[in-house]
Amino acid sequence: MAAPKKFLVRTRINSDGTTTFYARFTDQHSIRREFPLGRTPDWNAALAATAIEHVKADVERGTWSPKPVRSADPQKLLFSEMAYDDVTAV
């Protein structure tokens, strides 16, 4: 299995003045992945750098998987999400 190409932390300044930190990497299948790590004031650049190292280690071990985005609105839930909830409740 080929190694992922690169990992970086991307930042975005929100309209309320806070900063959101994103993990971005291109996986071994040349698919660009980007997801939020956290938002200030709870997160800072050092914490985001540590988090991206953990993501990188998980990807290299093959244990990382993208987490589906879940909606709080029950009408917008997909069947697979509801089925997963039923399995974990048992």
PyMOL Python script that loads the backbone (N, CA, C, O; Angstrom):
from pymol import cmd

cmd.read_pdbstr("""\
ATOM      1  N   MET A   1       0.847  -1.167   0.000  1.00  0.00           N
ATOM      2  CA  MET A   1       0.000   0.000   0.000  1.00  0.00           C
ATOM      3  C   MET A   1       0.893   1.232   0.000  1.00  0.00           C
ATOM      4  O   MET A   1       1.817   1.328   0.809  1.00  0.00           O
ATOM      5  N   ALA A   2       0.630   2.167  -0.893  1.00  0.00           N
ATOM      6  CA  ALA A   2       1.414   3.388  -0.997  1.00  0.00           C
ATOM      7  C   ALA A   2       1.080   4.343   0.144  1.00  0.00           C
ATOM      8  O   ALA A   2      -0.041   4.365   0.652  1.00  0.00           O
ATOM      9  N   ALA A   3       2.064   5.115   0.527  1.00  0.00           N
ATOM     10  CA  ALA A   3       1.868   6.076   1.607  1.00  0.00           C
ATOM     11  C   ALA A   3       1.059   7.272   1.114  1.00  0.00           C
ATOM     12  O   ALA A   3       1.145   7.636  -0.059  1.00  0.00           O
ATOM     13  N   PRO A   4       0.269   7.889   2.004  1.00  0.00           N
ATOM     14  CA  PRO A   4      -0.438   9.098   1.627  1.00  0.00           C
ATOM     15  C   PRO A   4       0.554  10.188   1.214  1.00  0.00           C
ATOM     16  O   PRO A   4       1.707  10.182   1.646  1.00  0.00           O
ATOM     17  N   LYS A   5       0.102  11.113   0.382  1.00  0.00           N
ATOM     18  CA  LYS A   5       1.006  12.085  -0.203  1.00  0.00           C
ATOM     19  C   LYS A   5       1.432  13.192   0.754  1.00  0.00           C
ATOM     20  O   LYS A   5       2.630  13.420   0.920  1.00  0.00           O
ATOM     21  N   LYS A   6       0.500  13.877   1.379  1.00  0.00           N
ATOM     22  CA  LYS A   6       0.869  14.945   2.298  1.00  0.00           C
ATOM     23  C   LYS A   6      -0.262  15.220   3.274  1.00  0.00           C
ATOM     24  O   LYS A   6      -1.435  14.982   2.987  1.00  0.00           O
ATOM     25  N   PHE A   7       0.126  15.726   4.430  1.00  0.00           N
ATOM     26  CA  PHE A   7      -0.812  16.096   5.476  1.00  0.00           C
ATOM     27  C   PHE A   7      -0.567  17.549   5.839  1.00  0.00           C
ATOM     28  O   PHE A   7       0.584  17.975   5.939  1.00  0.00           O
ATOM     29  N   LEU A   8      -1.627  18.314   6.037  1.00  0.00           N
ATOM     30  CA  LEU A   8      -1.455  19.684   6.493  1.00  0.00           C
ATOM     31  C   LEU A   8      -2.674  20.131   7.274  1.00  0.00           C
ATOM     32  O   LEU A   8      -3.757  19.556   7.170  1.00  0.00           O
ATOM     33  N   VAL A   9      -2.458  21.181   8.065  1.00  0.00           N
ATOM     34  CA  VAL A   9      -3.545  21.794   8.823  1.00  0.00           C
ATOM     35  C   VAL A   9      -3.913  23.074   8.098  1.00  0.00           C
ATOM     36  O   VAL A   9      -3.061  23.923   7.840  1.00  0.00           O
ATOM     37  N   ARG A  10      -5.187  23.204   7.773  1.00  0.00           N
ATOM     38  CA  ARG A  10      -5.689  24.391   7.100  1.00  0.00           C
ATOM     39  C   ARG A  10      -6.548  25.159   8.085  1.00  0.00           C
ATOM     40  O   ARG A  10      -7.243  24.554   8.902  1.00  0.00           O
ATOM     41  N   THR A  11      -6.512  26.460   8.022  1.00  0.00           N
ATOM     42  CA  THR A  11      -7.330  27.273   8.923  1.00  0.00           C
ATOM     43  C   THR A  11      -8.304  28.114   8.122  1.00  0.00           C
ATOM     44  O   THR A  11      -8.039  28.490   6.980  1.00  0.00           O
ATOM     45  N   ARG A  12      -9.429  28.398   8.740  1.00  0.00           N
ATOM     46  CA  ARG A  12     -10.428  29.275   8.144  1.00  0.00           C
ATOM     47  C   ARG A  12     -10.930  30.208   9.245  1.00  0.00           C
ATOM     48  O   ARG A  12     -11.314  29.756  10.324  1.00  0.00           O
ATOM     49  N   ILE A  13     -10.923  31.492   8.969  1.00  0.00           N
ATOM     50  CA  ILE A  13     -11.430  32.468   9.935  1.00  0.00           C
ATOM     51  C   ILE A  13     -12.915  32.650   9.667  1.00  0.00           C
ATOM     52  O   ILE A  13     -13.325  32.980   8.554  1.00  0.00           O
ATOM     53  N   ASN A  14     -13.710  32.430  10.700  1.00  0.00           N
ATOM     54  CA  ASN A  14     -15.164  32.508  10.593  1.00  0.00           C
ATOM     55  C   ASN A  14     -15.644  33.944  10.732  1.00  0.00           C
ATOM     56  O   ASN A  14     -14.878  34.821  11.131  1.00  0.00           O
ATOM     57  N   SER A  15     -16.890  34.183  10.410  1.00  0.00           N
ATOM     58  CA  SER A  15     -17.451  35.536  10.465  1.00  0.00           C
ATOM     59  C   SER A  15     -17.517  36.085  11.891  1.00  0.00           C
ATOM     60  O   SER A  15     -17.529  37.301  12.085  1.00  0.00           O
ATOM     61  N   ASP A  16     -17.558  35.198  12.889  1.00  0.00           N
ATOM     62  CA  ASP A  16     -17.603  35.662  14.276  1.00  0.00           C
ATOM     63  C   ASP A  16     -16.209  35.884  14.865  1.00  0.00           C
ATOM     64  O   ASP A  16     -16.084  36.171  16.056  1.00  0.00           O
ATOM     65  N   GLY A  17     -15.164  35.756  14.049  1.00  0.00           N
ATOM     66  CA  GLY A  17     -13.802  36.010  14.508  1.00  0.00           C
ATOM     67  C   GLY A  17     -13.065  34.779  15.018  1.00  0.00           C
ATOM     68  O   GLY A  17     -11.864  34.852  15.275  1.00  0.00           O
ATOM     69  N   THR A  18     -13.740  33.672  15.168  1.00  0.00           N
ATOM     70  CA  THR A  18     -13.073  32.449  15.607  1.00  0.00           C
ATOM     71  C   THR A  18     -12.378  31.791  14.417  1.00  0.00           C
ATOM     72  O   THR A  18     -12.664  32.106  13.262  1.00  0.00           O
ATOM     73  N   THR A  19     -11.478  30.887  14.714  1.00  0.00           N
ATOM     74  CA  THR A  19     -10.744  30.165  13.683  1.00  0.00           C
ATOM     75  C   THR A  19     -11.080  28.693  13.772  1.00  0.00           C
ATOM     76  O   THR A  19     -11.093  28.123  14.864  1.00  0.00           O
ATOM     77  N   THR A  20     -11.353  28.071  12.639  1.00  0.00           N
ATOM     78  CA  THR A  20     -11.586  26.635  12.576  1.00  0.00           C
ATOM     79  C   THR A  20     -10.372  25.986  11.933  1.00  0.00           C
ATOM     80  O   THR A  20      -9.897  26.439  10.891  1.00  0.00           O
ATOM     81  N   PHE A  21      -9.867  24.918  12.555  1.00  0.00           N
ATOM     82  CA  PHE A  21      -8.723  24.174  12.044  1.00  0.00           C
ATOM     83  C   PHE A  21      -9.227  22.929  11.322  1.00  0.00           C
ATOM     84  O   PHE A  21     -10.071  22.200  11.842  1.00  0.00           O
ATOM     85  N   TYR A  22      -8.704  22.694  10.127  1.00  0.00           N
ATOM     86  CA  TYR A  22      -9.086  21.548   9.315  1.00  0.00           C
ATOM     87  C   TYR A  22      -7.883  20.661   9.042  1.00  0.00           C
ATOM     88  O   TYR A  22      -6.774  21.154   8.834  1.00  0.00           O
ATOM     89  N   ALA A  23      -8.102  19.360   9.043  1.00  0.00           N
ATOM     90  CA  ALA A  23      -7.086  18.413   8.597  1.00  0.00           C
ATOM     91  C   ALA A  23      -7.304  18.187   7.117  1.00  0.00           C
ATOM     92  O   ALA A  23      -8.433  17.962   6.680  1.00  0.00           O
ATOM     93  N   ARG A  24      -6.234  18.244   6.343  1.00  0.00           N
ATOM     94  CA  ARG A  24      -6.338  17.987   4.907  1.00  0.00           C
ATOM     95  C   ARG A  24      -5.206  17.061   4.498  1.00  0.00           C
ATOM     96  O   ARG A  24      -4.043  17.286   4.831  1.00  0.00           O
ATOM     97  N   PHE A  25      -5.571  16.017   3.771  1.00  0.00           N
ATOM     98  CA  PHE A  25      -4.559  15.122   3.222  1.00  0.00           C
ATOM     99  C   PHE A  25      -5.103  14.440   1.988  1.00  0.00           C
ATOM    100  O   PHE A  25      -6.313  14.344   1.785  1.00  0.00           O
ATOM    101  N   THR A  26      -4.184  13.970   1.172  1.00  0.00           N
ATOM    102  CA  THR A  26      -4.533  13.186   0.000  1.00  0.00           C
ATOM    103  C   THR A  26      -4.154  11.749   0.316  1.00  0.00           C
ATOM    104  O   THR A  26      -2.987  11.460   0.580  1.00  0.00           O
ATOM    105  N   ASP A  27      -5.120  10.853   0.292  1.00  0.00           N
ATOM    106  CA  ASP A  27      -4.832   9.476   0.703  1.00  0.00           C
ATOM    107  C   ASP A  27      -4.133   8.692  -0.405  1.00  0.00           C
ATOM    108  O   ASP A  27      -3.860   9.225  -1.481  1.00  0.00           O
ATOM    109  N   GLN A  28      -3.850   7.435  -0.130  1.00  0.00           N
ATOM    110  CA  GLN A  28      -3.106   6.598  -1.065  1.00  0.00           C
ATOM    111  C   GLN A  28      -3.857   6.326  -2.355  1.00  0.00           C
ATOM    112  O   GLN A  28      -3.268   5.850  -3.325  1.00  0.00           O
ATOM    113  N   HIS A  29      -5.163   6.624  -2.381  1.00  0.00           N
ATOM    114  CA  HIS A  29      -5.977   6.441  -3.582  1.00  0.00           C
ATOM    115  C   HIS A  29      -6.183   7.763  -4.322  1.00  0.00           C
ATOM    116  O   HIS A  29      -7.027   7.855  -5.214  1.00  0.00           O
ATOM    117  N   SER A  30      -5.403   8.793  -3.946  1.00  0.00           N
ATOM    118  CA  SER A  30      -5.467  10.135  -4.538  1.00  0.00           C
ATOM    119  C   SER A  30      -6.805  10.820  -4.312  1.00  0.00           C
ATOM    120  O   SER A  30      -7.248  11.611  -5.145  1.00  0.00           O
ATOM    121  N   ILE A  31      -7.447  10.522  -3.197  1.00  0.00           N
ATOM    122  CA  ILE A  31      -8.688  11.184  -2.810  1.00  0.00           C
ATOM    123  C   ILE A  31      -8.346  12.226  -1.757  1.00  0.00           C
ATOM    124  O   ILE A  31      -7.747  11.904  -0.731  1.00  0.00           O
ATOM    125  N   ARG A  32      -8.726  13.474  -2.008  1.00  0.00           N
ATOM    126  CA  ARG A  32      -8.458  14.528  -1.035  1.00  0.00           C
ATOM    127  C   ARG A  32      -9.483  14.453   0.083  1.00  0.00           C
ATOM    128  O   ARG A  32     -10.690  14.440  -0.159  1.00  0.00           O
ATOM    129  N   ARG A  33      -8.993  14.405   1.286  1.00  0.00           N
ATOM    130  CA  ARG A  33      -9.842  14.358   2.479  1.00  0.00           C
ATOM    131  C   ARG A  33      -9.653  15.651   3.257  1.00  0.00           C
ATOM    132  O   ARG A  33      -8.525  16.115   3.423  1.00  0.00           O
ATOM    133  N   GLU A  34     -10.734  16.229   3.730  1.00  0.00           N
ATOM    134  CA  GLU A  34     -10.652  17.419   4.561  1.00  0.00           C
ATOM    135  C   GLU A  34     -11.807  17.380   5.549  1.00  0.00           C
ATOM    136  O   GLU A  34     -12.960  17.175   5.171  1.00  0.00           O
ATOM    137  N   PHE A  35     -11.480  17.579   6.819  1.00  0.00           N
ATOM    138  CA  PHE A  35     -12.507  17.576   7.847  1.00  0.00           C
ATOM    139  C   PHE A  35     -12.079  18.476   8.996  1.00  0.00           C
ATOM    140  O   PHE A  35     -10.882  18.658   9.217  1.00  0.00           O
ATOM    141  N   PRO A  36     -13.035  19.045   9.735  1.00  0.00           N
ATOM    142  CA  PRO A  36     -12.681  19.955  10.828  1.00  0.00           C
ATOM    143  C   PRO A  36     -12.084  19.211  12.009  1.00  0.00           C
ATOM    144  O   PRO A  36     -12.530  18.122  12.372  1.00  0.00           O
ATOM    145  N   LEU A  37     -11.072  19.817  12.598  1.00  0.00           N
ATOM    146  CA  LEU A  37     -10.466  19.287  13.812  1.00  0.00           C
ATOM    147  C   LEU A  37     -11.061  19.952  15.041  1.00  0.00           C
ATOM    148  O   LEU A  37     -11.394  19.280  16.017  1.00  0.00           O
ATOM    149  N   GLY A  38     -11.193  21.256  14.994  1.00  0.00           N
ATOM    150  CA  GLY A  38     -11.714  21.994  16.131  1.00  0.00           C
ATOM    151  C   GLY A  38     -11.752  23.475  15.850  1.00  0.00           C
ATOM    152  O   GLY A  38     -11.365  23.933  14.774  1.00  0.00           O
ATOM    153  N   ARG A  39     -12.226  24.220  16.838  1.00  0.00           N
ATOM    154  CA  ARG A  39     -12.450  25.648  16.676  1.00  0.00           C
ATOM    155  C   ARG A  39     -11.938  26.383  17.911  1.00  0.00           C
ATOM    156  O   ARG A  39     -12.032  25.879  19.030  1.00  0.00           O
ATOM    157  N   THR A  40     -11.390  27.593  17.689  1.00  0.00           N
ATOM    158  CA  THR A  40     -10.949  28.398  18.826  1.00  0.00           C
ATOM    159  C   THR A  40     -12.163  28.793  19.644  1.00  0.00           C
ATOM    160  O   THR A  40     -13.239  28.908  19.057  1.00  0.00           O
ATOM    161  N   PRO A  41     -12.086  29.006  20.909  1.00  0.00           N
ATOM    162  CA  PRO A  41     -10.927  29.105  21.775  1.00  0.00           C
ATOM    163  C   PRO A  41     -10.414  27.767  22.311  1.00  0.00           C
ATOM    164  O   PRO A  41      -9.370  27.731  22.963  1.00  0.00           O
ATOM    165  N   ASP A  42     -11.125  26.667  22.052  1.00  0.00           N
ATOM    166  CA  ASP A  42     -10.695  25.370  22.575  1.00  0.00           C
ATOM    167  C   ASP A  42      -9.465  24.832  21.856  1.00  0.00           C
ATOM    168  O   ASP A  42      -8.685  24.089  22.451  1.00  0.00           O
ATOM    169  N   TRP A  43      -9.275  25.189  20.598  1.00  0.00           N
ATOM    170  CA  TRP A  43      -8.171  24.681  19.790  1.00  0.00           C
ATOM    171  C   TRP A  43      -7.192  25.794  19.476  1.00  0.00           C
ATOM    172  O   TRP A  43      -7.566  26.964  19.388  1.00  0.00           O
ATOM    173  N   ASN A  44      -5.913  25.411  19.305  1.00  0.00           N
ATOM    174  CA  ASN A  44      -4.896  26.341  18.838  1.00  0.00           C
ATOM    175  C   ASN A  44      -4.023  25.612  17.823  1.00  0.00           C
ATOM    176  O   ASN A  44      -4.228  24.425  17.569  1.00  0.00           O
ATOM    177  N   ALA A  45      -3.049  26.315  17.238  1.00  0.00           N
ATOM    178  CA  ALA A  45      -2.225  25.736  16.178  1.00  0.00           C
ATOM    179  C   ALA A  45      -1.425  24.528  16.672  1.00  0.00           C
ATOM    180  O   ALA A  45      -1.260  23.558  15.932  1.00  0.00           O
ATOM    181  N   ALA A  46      -0.930  24.572  17.904  1.00  0.00           N
ATOM    182  CA  ALA A  46      -0.146  23.453  18.442  1.00  0.00           C
ATOM    183  C   ALA A  46      -1.020  22.215  18.622  1.00  0.00           C
ATOM    184  O   ALA A  46      -0.592  21.106  18.301  1.00  0.00           O
ATOM    185  N   LEU A  47      -2.220  22.390  19.123  1.00  0.00           N
ATOM    186  CA  LEU A  47      -3.136  21.262  19.313  1.00  0.00           C
ATOM    187  C   LEU A  47      -3.561  20.681  17.971  1.00  0.00           C
ATOM    188  O   LEU A  47      -3.695  19.465  17.836  1.00  0.00           O
ATOM    189  N   ALA A  48      -3.773  21.542  16.977  1.00  0.00           N
ATOM    190  CA  ALA A  48      -4.139  21.062  15.642  1.00  0.00           C
ATOM    191  C   ALA A  48      -2.988  20.290  15.009  1.00  0.00           C
ATOM    192  O   ALA A  48      -3.217  19.287  14.332  1.00  0.00           O
ATOM    193  N   ALA A  49      -1.746  20.746  15.221  1.00  0.00           N
ATOM    194  CA  ALA A  49      -0.578  20.035  14.686  1.00  0.00           C
ATOM    195  C   ALA A  49      -0.443  18.652  15.324  1.00  0.00           C
ATOM    196  O   ALA A  49      -0.094  17.684  14.648  1.00  0.00           O
ATOM    197  N   THR A  50      -0.717  18.562  16.608  1.00  0.00           N
ATOM    198  CA  THR A  50      -0.684  17.263  17.282  1.00  0.00           C
ATOM    199  C   THR A  50      -1.779  16.352  16.745  1.00  0.00           C
ATOM    200  O   THR A  50      -1.547  15.165  16.517  1.00  0.00           O
ATOM    201  N   ALA A  51      -2.971  16.904  16.543  1.00  0.00           N
ATOM    202  CA  ALA A  51      -4.087  16.113  16.033  1.00  0.00           C
ATOM    203  C   ALA A  51      -3.806  15.591  14.631  1.00  0.00           C
ATOM    204  O   ALA A  51      -4.161  14.453  14.323  1.00  0.00           O
ATOM    205  N   ILE A  52      -3.175  16.394  13.770  1.00  0.00           N
ATOM    206  CA  ILE A  52      -2.888  15.930  12.406  1.00  0.00           C
ATOM    207  C   ILE A  52      -1.838  14.825  12.433  1.00  0.00           C
ATOM    208  O   ILE A  52      -1.849  13.951  11.566  1.00  0.00           O
ATOM    209  N   GLU A  53      -0.937  14.846  13.400  1.00  0.00           N
ATOM    210  CA  GLU A  53       0.038  13.752  13.540  1.00  0.00           C
ATOM    211  C   GLU A  53      -0.668  12.452  13.936  1.00  0.00           C
ATOM    212  O   GLU A  53      -0.295  11.373  13.478  1.00  0.00           O
ATOM    213  N   HIS A  54      -1.681  12.564  14.784  1.00  0.00           N
ATOM    214  CA  HIS A  54      -2.458  11.374  15.170  1.00  0.00           C
ATOM    215  C   HIS A  54      -3.233  10.827  13.966  1.00  0.00           C
ATOM    216  O   HIS A  54      -3.301   9.615  13.765  1.00  0.00           O
ATOM    217  N   VAL A  55      -3.808  11.720  13.177  1.00  0.00           N
ATOM    218  CA  VAL A  55      -4.526  11.294  11.977  1.00  0.00           C
ATOM    219  C   VAL A  55      -3.557  10.606  11.015  1.00  0.00           C
ATOM    220  O   VAL A  55      -3.872   9.564  10.441  1.00  0.00           O
ATOM    221  N   LYS A  56      -2.382  11.200  10.850  1.00  0.00           N
ATOM    222  CA  LYS A  56      -1.369  10.634   9.957  1.00  0.00           C
ATOM    223  C   LYS A  56      -0.971   9.230  10.404  1.00  0.00           C
ATOM    224  O   LYS A  56      -0.839   8.327   9.577  1.00  0.00           O
ATOM    225  N   ALA A  57      -0.782   9.045  11.704  1.00  0.00           N
ATOM    226  CA  ALA A  57      -0.423   7.725  12.225  1.00  0.00           C
ATOM    227  C   ALA A  57      -1.551   6.720  11.982  1.00  0.00           C
ATOM    228  O   ALA A  57      -1.289   5.575  11.612  1.00  0.00           O
ATOM    229  N   ASP A  58      -2.802   7.139  12.189  1.00  0.00           N
ATOM    230  CA  ASP A  58      -3.936   6.252  11.951  1.00  0.00           C
ATOM    231  C   ASP A  58      -4.042   5.853  10.478  1.00  0.00           C
ATOM    232  O   ASP A  58      -4.318   4.696  10.162  1.00  0.00           O
ATOM    233  N   VAL A  59      -3.822   6.812   9.583  1.00  0.00           N
ATOM    234  CA  VAL A  59      -3.879   6.521   8.149  1.00  0.00           C
ATOM    235  C   VAL A  59      -2.773   5.537   7.772  1.00  0.00           C
ATOM    236  O   VAL A  59      -3.011   4.588   7.024  1.00  0.00           O
ATOM    237  N   GLU A  60      -1.570   5.761   8.286  1.00  0.00           N
ATOM    238  CA  GLU A  60      -0.450   4.879   7.951  1.00  0.00           C
ATOM    239  C   GLU A  60      -0.660   3.464   8.481  1.00  0.00           C
ATOM    240  O   GLU A  60      -0.228   2.496   7.855  1.00  0.00           O
ATOM    241  N   ARG A  61      -1.325   3.340   9.639  1.00  0.00           N
ATOM    242  CA  ARG A  61      -1.630   2.012  10.183  1.00  0.00           C
ATOM    243  C   ARG A  61      -2.813   1.367   9.479  1.00  0.00           C
ATOM    244  O   ARG A  61      -3.003   0.153   9.563  1.00  0.00           O
ATOM    245  N   GLY A  62      -3.606   2.173   8.786  1.00  0.00           N
ATOM    246  CA  GLY A  62      -4.792   1.649   8.115  1.00  0.00           C
ATOM    247  C   GLY A  62      -6.007   1.586   9.001  1.00  0.00           C
ATOM    248  O   GLY A  62      -6.968   0.890   8.674  1.00  0.00           O
ATOM    249  N   THR A  63      -5.996   2.299  10.129  1.00  0.00           N
ATOM    250  CA  THR A  63      -7.131   2.267  11.045  1.00  0.00           C
ATOM    251  C   THR A  63      -8.044   3.475  10.913  1.00  0.00           C
ATOM    252  O   THR A  63      -9.123   3.493  11.505  1.00  0.00           O
ATOM    253  N   TRP A  64      -7.632   4.495  10.143  1.00  0.00           N
ATOM    254  CA  TRP A  64      -8.448   5.688   9.980  1.00  0.00           C
ATOM    255  C   TRP A  64      -9.541   5.431   8.969  1.00  0.00           C
ATOM    256  O   TRP A  64      -9.313   4.795   7.940  1.00  0.00           O
ATOM    257  N   SER A  65     -10.730   5.928   9.265  1.00  0.00           N
ATOM    258  CA  SER A  65     -11.819   5.864   8.292  1.00  0.00           C
ATOM    259  C   SER A  65     -12.627   7.145   8.407  1.00  0.00           C
ATOM    260  O   SER A  65     -12.775   7.687   9.502  1.00  0.00           O
ATOM    261  N   PRO A  66     -13.147   7.631   7.296  1.00  0.00           N
ATOM    262  CA  PRO A  66     -13.925   8.875   7.353  1.00  0.00           C
ATOM    263  C   PRO A  66     -15.214   8.641   8.135  1.00  0.00           C
ATOM    264  O   PRO A  66     -15.895   7.631   7.958  1.00  0.00           O
ATOM    265  N   LYS A  67     -15.528   9.586   8.991  1.00  0.00           N
ATOM    266  CA  LYS A  67     -16.757   9.488   9.773  1.00  0.00           C
ATOM    267  C   LYS A  67     -17.874  10.191   9.013  1.00  0.00           C
ATOM    268  O   LYS A  67     -17.672  11.302   8.523  1.00  0.00           O
ATOM    269  N   PRO A  68     -19.041   9.573   8.903  1.00  0.00           N
ATOM    270  CA  PRO A  68     -20.136  10.225   8.186  1.00  0.00           C
ATOM    271  C   PRO A  68     -20.650  11.438   8.957  1.00  0.00           C
ATOM    272  O   PRO A  68     -20.633  11.458  10.188  1.00  0.00           O
ATOM    273  N   VAL A  69     -21.097  12.427   8.232  1.00  0.00           N
ATOM    274  CA  VAL A  69     -21.690  13.609   8.842  1.00  0.00           C
ATOM    275  C   VAL A  69     -23.101  13.249   9.268  1.00  0.00           C
ATOM    276  O   VAL A  69     -23.901  12.764   8.468  1.00  0.00           O
ATOM    277  N   ARG A  70     -23.398  13.493  10.539  1.00  0.00           N
ATOM    278  CA  ARG A  70     -24.712  13.127  11.063  1.00  0.00           C
ATOM    279  C   ARG A  70     -25.569  14.355  11.246  1.00  0.00           C
ATOM    280  O   ARG A  70     -25.091  15.401  11.684  1.00  0.00           O
ATOM    281  N   SER A  71     -26.802  14.227  10.918  1.00  0.00           N
ATOM    282  CA  SER A  71     -27.740  15.335  11.056  1.00  0.00           C
ATOM    283  C   SER A  71     -28.494  15.194  12.375  1.00  0.00           C
ATOM    284  O   SER A  71     -28.813  14.085  12.802  1.00  0.00           O
ATOM    285  N   ALA A  72     -28.773  16.321  13.011  1.00  0.00           N
ATOM    286  CA  ALA A  72     -29.552  16.292  14.246  1.00  0.00           C
ATOM    287  C   ALA A  72     -31.046  16.122  13.946  1.00  0.00           C
ATOM    288  O   ALA A  72     -31.822  15.760  14.831  1.00  0.00           O
ATOM    289  N   ASP A  73     -31.440  16.383  12.707  1.00  0.00           N
ATOM    290  CA  ASP A  73     -32.832  16.271  12.301  1.00  0.00           C
ATOM    291  C   ASP A  73     -33.152  14.821  11.948  1.00  0.00           C
ATOM    292  O   ASP A  73     -32.594  14.291  10.987  1.00  0.00           O
ATOM    293  N   PRO A  74     -34.046  14.160  12.710  1.00  0.00           N
ATOM    294  CA  PRO A  74     -34.350  12.749  12.432  1.00  0.00           C
ATOM    295  C   PRO A  74     -34.919  12.514  11.039  1.00  0.00           C
ATOM    296  O   PRO A  74     -34.782  11.415  10.502  1.00  0.00           O
ATOM    297  N   GLN A  75     -35.556  13.521  10.439  1.00  0.00           N
ATOM    298  CA  GLN A  75     -36.115  13.366   9.099  1.00  0.00           C
ATOM    299  C   GLN A  75     -35.024  13.265   8.033  1.00  0.00           C
ATOM    300  O   GLN A  75     -35.278  12.773   6.933  1.00  0.00           O
ATOM    301  N   LYS A  76     -33.815  13.725   8.348  1.00  0.00           N
ATOM    302  CA  LYS A  76     -32.722  13.725   7.378  1.00  0.00           C
ATOM    303  C   LYS A  76     -31.743  12.570   7.591  1.00  0.00           C
ATOM    304  O   LYS A  76     -30.745  12.471   6.878  1.00  0.00           O
ATOM    305  N   LEU A  77     -32.015  11.702   8.553  1.00  0.00           N
ATOM    306  CA  LEU A  77     -31.132  10.568   8.792  1.00  0.00           C
ATOM    307  C   LEU A  77     -31.220   9.557   7.653  1.00  0.00           C
ATOM    308  O   LEU A  77     -32.298   9.303   7.117  1.00  0.00           O
ATOM    309  N   LEU A  78     -30.108   9.000   7.302  1.00  0.00           N
ATOM    310  CA  LEU A  78     -30.096   7.934   6.305  1.00  0.00           C
ATOM    311  C   LEU A  78     -30.395   6.610   6.983  1.00  0.00           C
ATOM    312  O   LEU A  78     -30.201   6.472   8.190  1.00  0.00           O
ATOM    313  N   PHE A  79     -30.860   5.647   6.228  1.00  0.00           N
ATOM    314  CA  PHE A  79     -31.183   4.356   6.799  1.00  0.00           C
ATOM    315  C   PHE A  79     -29.963   3.728   7.464  1.00  0.00           C
ATOM    316  O   PHE A  79     -30.083   3.139   8.538  1.00  0.00           O
ATOM    317  N   SER A  80     -28.793   3.846   6.842  1.00  0.00           N
ATOM    318  CA  SER A  80     -27.589   3.229   7.405  1.00  0.00           C
ATOM    319  C   SER A  80     -27.257   3.811   8.764  1.00  0.00           C
ATOM    320  O   SER A  80     -26.783   3.090   9.642  1.00  0.00           O
ATOM    321  N   GLU A  81     -27.499   5.122   8.962  1.00  0.00           N
ATOM    322  CA  GLU A  81     -27.243   5.743  10.259  1.00  0.00           C
ATOM    323  C   GLU A  81     -28.211   5.227  11.313  1.00  0.00           C
ATOM    324  O   GLU A  81     -27.822   4.983  12.455  1.00  0.00           O
ATOM    325  N   MET A  82     -29.494   5.059  10.922  1.00  0.00           N
ATOM    326  CA  MET A  82     -30.473   4.525  11.869  1.00  0.00           C
ATOM    327  C   MET A  82     -30.158   3.074  12.210  1.00  0.00           C
ATOM    328  O   MET A  82     -30.298   2.662  13.361  1.00  0.00           O
ATOM    329  N   ALA A  83     -29.739   2.306  11.228  1.00  0.00           N
ATOM    330  CA  ALA A  83     -29.395   0.915  11.470  1.00  0.00           C
ATOM    331  C   ALA A  83     -28.175   0.820  12.383  1.00  0.00           C
ATOM    332  O   ALA A  83     -28.113  -0.048  13.253  1.00  0.00           O
ATOM    333  N   TYR A  84     -27.217   1.703  12.186  1.00  0.00           N
ATOM    334  CA  TYR A  84     -26.031   1.712  13.037  1.00  0.00           C
ATOM    335  C   TYR A  84     -26.412   2.047  14.471  1.00  0.00           C
ATOM    336  O   TYR A  84     -25.898   1.436  15.408  1.00  0.00           O
ATOM    337  N   ASP A  85     -27.323   3.026  14.654  1.00  0.00           N
ATOM    338  CA  ASP A  85     -27.788   3.369  15.993  1.00  0.00           C
ATOM    339  C   ASP A  85     -28.453   2.177  16.656  1.00  0.00           C
ATOM    340  O   ASP A  85     -28.247   1.947  17.848  1.00  0.00           O
ATOM    341  N   ASP A  86     -29.253   1.405  15.905  1.00  0.00           N
ATOM    342  CA  ASP A  86     -29.930   0.238  16.478  1.00  0.00           C
ATOM    343  C   ASP A  86     -28.931  -0.825  16.889  1.00  0.00           C
ATOM    344  O   ASP A  86     -29.119  -1.476  17.917  1.00  0.00           O
ATOM    345  N   VAL A  87     -27.874  -1.018  16.116  1.00  0.00           N
ATOM    346  CA  VAL A  87     -26.880  -2.046  16.425  1.00  0.00           C
ATOM    347  C   VAL A  87     -26.097  -1.655  17.665  1.00  0.00           C
ATOM    348  O   VAL A  87     -25.823  -2.508  18.509  1.00  0.00           O
ATOM    349  N   THR A  88     -25.725  -0.372  17.798  1.00  0.00           N
ATOM    350  CA  THR A  88     -24.921   0.050  18.939  1.00  0.00           C
ATOM    351  C   THR A  88     -25.738   0.119  20.214  1.00  0.00           C
ATOM    352  O   THR A  88     -25.170   0.091  21.306  1.00  0.00           O
ATOM    353  N   ALA A  89     -27.068   0.208  20.104  1.00  0.00           N
ATOM    354  CA  ALA A  89     -27.906   0.287  21.290  1.00  0.00           C
ATOM    355  C   ALA A  89     -28.072  -1.079  21.956  1.00  0.00           C
ATOM    356  O   ALA A  89     -28.440  -1.150  23.128  1.00  0.00           O
ATOM    357  N   VAL A  90     -27.810  -2.147  21.235  1.00  0.00           N
ATOM    358  CA  VAL A  90     -28.015  -3.500  21.765  1.00  0.00           C
ATOM    359  C   VAL A  90     -26.937  -3.881  22.726  1.00  0.00           C
ATOM    360  O   VAL A  90     -26.954  -4.987  23.266  1.00  0.00           O
TER     361      VAL A  90
END
""", "prot")
cmd.dss("prot")
cmd.show_as("cartoon", "prot")
cmd.util.cbc("prot")
cmd.orient("prot")
